[in-house]
Amino acid sequence: MISRIGGFTISAGTDGPVTLAVGDGHPAPLVEIFTAAEQRARTSQAYVRSAPGARLRIEQADATPTDAAPDTITLVQRDALTGLEVTSVLALSGTAVRVQHTLRGTGSAPVVITAVTSATVGFGEGPHAGEQYDLLTARSEWLAENRWHRRALADELPPLSLPIHAQDGRGHATLTSHGAWSTGEHLPVGALVHRDGSAVAWQIESGAGWHVDLSQGLEGLTLSLLGPTDLEHQFARVLAQGDEFLTVPVALAASGEGLEGAIAALTSHRRAIRRVDGPDLPIIYNDFMNTLMGQPSSEALRPLIRAAAEAGAEVFCIDAGWFADPEIGDWWDTVGEWREAPSRFDEAGLRGIIEEIHAAGMRSGLWLEPEVVGVESPVAKTLPDDAFFQRFGVRVREHDRYHLDFRHPAARAHLDDTVDRIVREYGVSFLKLDYNINPGAGTEWQATAAGDGLLGHIRAFGDWLDDVQRRHPELLIENCSSGAMRADYALLSRTHLQSTTDQQDFRLYPPIAASAPASILPEQAGNWAYPASGMTDAETVFTLVTGLSGRLYLSGFLGELRPAQQALVAEAVGLHKTVRGGLAATDPFWPLGLPAWNDDVVCLGLRGTEQSLLFVWDRSEEPSSFTIPGVRGVETLFPAGASIDGWVIDDAGDGIRIATGPGLGARVLRIRPDIEGSGA
């Protein structure tokens, strides 16, 4: 049996396991299985050539489209020795292919699973296949998210003259996550770009550990994508007879149009798997960033509410601190009850402030960090030990906080009561859910190993999010995690908005915002704009362009701005309201390539069905000029009117040439649809 789906070839015979390849590349076993008793059939450091995986033989194949599954292939394989049965589902999702397996124990003896590839795919042919590819991956950390790098794969997998040795290579190139900050070190998104211009991109949808593994063999290059593993994440799962384990889903996208074509395919996939409605894209004002910084009060909030309403914000979110008595100072280790601190508010209380938000014509929101309980919180004493992450019989403590386990009914009931009470008593319709600690490998309660417990918790937390939105369909939910330390599509498929960073220096924000659509939908990428009275008009434009490059997310003391700055804020808000409806039909592109962290000139394009936009930032302090290739016929959308920073934009052959004045500058440009070959 040979089937093709989304640029990939699936092959199955009677004498070997089912294989997956890019196009006509070398076939690699689709599923590799590692157990405590058996790892590889032939030694390697890579996640290839597993002994149980090599023994898999197909028992059932359904590649016939049906009305219920028009673009789905389902395969069942079995290892006769262990009795492990693997049901694999490969489905077109948008224009990408989503892969997920269900392992089931059918033998009389339990099997301890230590790693399973969610997808293994072969590239190219021969021992030099890897030399034809560049590898693109992204580093990420607090305040410096989405830092993409491109290098020759041969730098990671050097040529080894494998035919002389008549063996596959034993090394590998890897990326892995650690703990529960799934995007805290690297993004679970990457790509291989062939010298012929074609590309394959991937996305691993896990908030509980993931691993990317590339290896070179005699027959070709192999990519293995995994969820949590024993070696990297302390994962294991016992499968007794009848037990099942569902792997972490992954998406693969092949494109002859290079990296941007493959990212466009992943973008369509991200939209296809979203479980929440997308058209409600309100402009949110949040009081935290460069503003109250976790110390709200009636007195401090009132001028912010007035100014946000005047600026055109549609949701006002009261961020952290509303629950903490200001006399205790640092409230970090006291969180967990999520009840208002009366001393922060006047006689009308928090409800009165929220009523003022509603009276100003805005919806209201509150900040929560649902998965943590401070060690000094009363909740730390009232909930049982089993409701918290545990290692070696004691609670896991990280930065003076305990971590709740959402598999435990008491933990879940506590947060159900919290959300229901907040919605009922205050009428909020927006929740900013934060996540500010990384608890390590996980929890051993009702788990084979700590990594198994973390995966169970993340899946239970996702189920909780689904249930909250079933009970409160009016709620919009932001997935925030120390900026974007847990910005994966296990959670983003269930939430409306993702804060792209906690970065408070507006000069450093552009490469974060411009790169975000490679891994986050433009309509979900909440980019902060926080104008301040000390900024020049040009700097005010600069931070507003950052906000406009995704979902405009406002903060700052807007009421203290000069009239000219307030006019710019109003202009940006008005523009966003006219273009936001088209965000969910755009694909990102980068005329200057994905930006480096220190690039002076940063450029993001959003190509839409109705219009295409360019966001351009110049971070050099000196006058300069540069060309953006592949784009012609642009008009300035923001700021409108006369230039405030000396920018001059002209067509220049196959591109546009921009000359800038001194100091920072930025623009939102529209590519005129009447211009042939404009890059739109």
Salt bridges, closest charged atoms under 4 A:
ASP24 OD1 - ARG4 NH2 2.83
GLU38 OE1 - ARG55 NH2 2.67
ASP79 OD1 - ARG55 NE 2.84
GLU131 OE2 - HIS128 ND1 2.45
ASP134 OD2 - ARG150 NE 2.98
ASP134 OD1 - ARG195 NH1 2.87
GLU141 OE1 - ARG147 NH1 3.98
GLU156 OE2 - ARG151 NE 3.28
ASP168 OD2 - ARG49 NH1 3.16
GLU185 OE2 - HIS178 ND1 2.75
ASP196 OD1 - HIS194 ND1 3.18
GLU205 OE1 - ARG98 NH2 2.58
GLU205 OE2 - HIS269 NE2 2.61
ASP213 OD2 - HIS172 ND1 2.67
ASP213 OD2 - HIS211 NE2 3.28
GLU232 OE2 - HIS211 NE2 3.91
GLU244 OE2 - ARG104 NE 3.78
ASP280 OD2 - ARG363 NH1 3.11
GLU314 OE1 - ARG580 NH1 2.70
ASP319 OD2 - LYS432 NZ 2.88
ASP346 OD2 - ARG302 NH2 2.59
GLU356 OE2 - ARG302 NE 2.92
GLU369 OE1 - ARG401 NH1 2.72
GLU371 OE1 - HIS457 NE2 2.76
GLU371 OE2 - ARG486 NH2 2.62
ASP385 OD1 - ARG395 NE 2.82
ASP400 OD1 - ARG397 NH2 2.96
ASP405 OD2 - ARG407 NH2 2.65
ASP416 OD1 - ARG471 NH2 3.34
ASP420 OD1 - ARG471 NH2 2.87
ASP420 OD1 - HIS472 NE2 2.70
GLU444 OE2 - ARG391 NE 3.00
ASP452 OD1 - ARG237 NH2 2.86
ASP463 OD1 - ARG494 NH2 3.81
ASP466 OD2 - ARG275 NH1 2.91
ASP466 OD1 - ARG494 NE 3.18
ASP467 OD1 - ARG470 NH2 3.59
ASP467 OD2 - ARG471 NH1 2.74
GLU474 OE2 - HIS472 ND1 3.99
ASP505 OD1 - ARG507 NH1 3.38
GLU523 OE2 - ARG271 NE 2.77
ASP537 OD1 - ARG562 NH2 2.67
ASP587 OD1 - ARG271 NH1 3.93
GLU635 OE2 - ARG670 NE 2.88
ASP645 OD1 - ARG667 NH2 2.72
ASP674 OD2 - ARG672 NH2 2.66
